[in-house]
C-alpha cells in the first residue's frame, strides 16, 4: 500500500468561529461548497456541530479523471476557544475505503490580518493533514500504483485548493447573508441524512 503524508494550509479571511461552524456542520455540507466532493450518506448528531462518531461516505473526484470513495468517521473534536489561553479547534477523522488512515483538521486564528489588511473579525488558518494509504483495488488501483508520487500529490493539491476557494466563498456568503438577515445555502443541496449518531 502506497502511503502519503499530505499537509494543506488554507487562509480564510473570516473569524475562527465562522470557519469552524462551516467545517463542523453536522449535516456535512462540504459538498455544497467543495466542488470535488459529493456525499451519498451522512450519519450525524442533531447538535449545532458534528460530534464524535458522526460519519459520511464521500466520492472525491480527481482532476485527472478518477474518483476515490472514502468513508470518514469523526473520532474526536474540540471547538476553538478565545481563551485565555487561546485554543485551536481540532478534529480527528478516521478514513476507510480507497484511502485508509487519518485526517486531522486544526482551525486557529491568525495572529495578524491577511495581506489585504482586513482585520474586522480576524482571519483563520485551517491546516488539514492526511496520513493515508492508497487502498484502491481493481484496474484503477493498479494504475494509481504505477503513477509517480508527484502526480498523485499534484492531484491532491488541486482538490485541496478547490476546497480552500469554496470555503472562502461559503464563509464570505454566510457573512453577507447573516448581515442581510438571510442564510445563503450552498450551490448544491446538502447530502441526505440517515439518522442519529451511534451512542
Residue pairs with C-beta under 8 A, 6 or more apart in sequence:
1 100
1 133
1 134
1 135
2 133
2 134
2 144
2 145
2 149
2 152
3 101
3 131
3 132
3 133
3 134
4 130
4 131
4 132
4 133
4 134
4 149
4 152
4 153
4 156
5 129
5 130
5 131
6 129
6 130
6 132
6 153
6 156
6 160
7 127
7 128
7 129
7 130
8 127
8 128
8 129
8 157
8 160
8 164
9 125
9 126
9 127
9 128
10 125
10 126
10 127
10 128
10 160
10 163
10 164
10 167
10 168
11 110
11 114
11 123
11 124
11 125
11 164
12 19
12 123
12 124
12 125
12 126
12 164
12 167
12 168
12 171
13 114
13 116
13 118
13 123
13 168
13 172
14 121
14 122
14 123
14 124
14 168
14 171
14 172
14 175
15 109
15 121
15 122
15 124
16 80
16 89
16 107
16 108
16 109
16 122
16 124
17 80
18 121
18 124
18 171
18 174
18 175
19 107
19 124
19 126
19 167
19 171
20 49
20 79
20 80
20 89
20 107
21 48
21 49
22 29
22 33
22 167
22 170
22 171
22 174
23 30
23 89
23 91
23 105
23 107
23 126
23 167
24 49
24 50
24 77
24 79
24 89
24 91
25 49
25 50
26 44
26 45
26 46
26 47
26 48
26 49
26 50
26 51
26 54
27 42
27 44
27 190
27 191
27 193
28 39
28 42
28 44
28 50
28 54
28 56
28 190
28 191
29 186
29 190
29 191
30 37
30 39
30 163
31 37
31 38
31 39
31 58
31 186
31 188
31 190
31 191
32 170
32 185
32 186
32 187
32 188
32 189
32 190
33 166
33 167
33 169
33 170
33 186
33 187
34 162
34 163
34 166
34 167
35 162
35 166
36 60
36 61
36 62
36 63
36 159
36 162
36 163
37 58
37 59
37 60
37 61
37 163
38 58
38 59
38 61
38 191
39 56
39 57
39 58
39 59
39 191
40 57
40 59
40 191
40 192
41 56
41 57
41 191
41 192
41 194
42 54
42 55
42 56
42 190
42 191
42 192
42 193
42 194
43 54
43 55
43 56
43 193
43 194
43 195
43 196
43 197
43 198
44 50
44 51
44 54
44 55
44 56
44 193
44 196
44 197
45 51
45 54
45 196
45 197
46 196
49 77
49 79
50 74
50 77
50 91
51 74
51 77
51 197
52 74
52 75
52 76
52 77
52 197
53 73
53 74
53 197
53 198
54 73
54 74
54 197
55 71
55 72
55 73
55 74
55 197
56 71
56 72
56 191
57 69
57 70
57 71
57 72
57 97
58 69
58 70
58 71
58 72
59 67
59 68
59 69
59 70
60 67
60 68
60 69
60 70
60 159
61 67
61 159
62 68
62 155
62 158
62 159
63 155
63 158
63 159
64 151
64 155
66 140
66 143
66 144
68 97
68 98
68 99
68 136
69 97
69 98
70 95
70 96
70 97
70 98
70 99
71 95
71 96
71 97
72 93
72 94
72 95
72 103
73 93
73 94
73 96
74 91
74 92
74 93
75 92
75 93
75 94
76 90
76 91
76 92
77 89
77 90
77 91
77 92
78 87
78 89
78 90
78 91
79 89
80 87
80 88
80 89
80 107
80 108
80 109
81 87
86 108
86 109
88 106
88 107
88 108
89 105
89 106
89 107
89 108
90 104
90 105
90 106
90 107
91 104
91 105
92 102
92 103
92 104
92 105
93 102
93 103
93 104
93 105
94 101
94 102
95 101
95 102
95 103
95 130
95 132
97 135
98 134
98 135
98 136
98 141
99 130
99 132
99 133
99 134
99 135
100 132
100 133
100 135
101 130
101 131
101 132
101 133
102 130
102 131
102 132
103 128
103 129
103 130
103 131
103 132
104 127
104 128
104 129
104 131
105 126
105 127
105 128
106 126
106 127
106 129
107 124
107 125
107 126
108 124
108 125
108 127
109 122
109 123
109 124
109 125
110 122
110 123
110 124
110 125
112 119
113 119
113 122
113 123
114 123
126 164
126 167
128 160
130 156
134 141
134 144
134 145
134 152
135 141
136 144
144 152
170 186
173 184
174 183
174 184
176 184
177 183
177 184
